[in-house]
Amino acid sequence: MRPQTLCSPRNSRLLVAAMLWLLGGAALLLTTLVPLRTDLLGWTPAFWLLGAPLAVLLVLEPALPRQLFALCRPQRRPLRGSAWH
């Protein structure tokens, strides 16, 4: 069974919605409009603003972390000449 690729418009809309949800939640937590943890709710705000959209993104696009890691890793350049003459 092959993994499903992101080809349907429904999946792409869900992916965009999850990314916007994650960005909005991160902005709310960084600006401290919503606290990361409360006495009444515990870690619930952090989960619903960061954890849940990350889970949705990983379900929709399982290769995303590997692709992001490849982008962040510096590219190795081949040596043009030998240092030993």
Order of alpha helices (4+ residues) and beta strands (2+ residues): alpha-alpha-alpha
